[in-house]
Amino acid sequence: MEIRIKVVLFFVMAFHFMGGAQNVTGEILVQPYLQDAEPNSIKIMWETSLGEESLVEWG
């Protein structure tokens, strides 16, 4: 995956989560960022005030 596609994916996911897509009340403490890029995968990391596991649904 090209770096340009990764950056676009990052911003799409960040705006999705910041736009109220979650049904629970919480605050994003650490904005989403990309980590551990591999040829076929990448991790999207962030922290919330809830301290619970968050999920990204893709596809």
Secondary structure as UniProt FT lines:
FT   HELIX           3..18
FT   TURN            19..20
FT   STRAND          28..35
FT   STRAND          43..48
FT   TURN            49..50
//
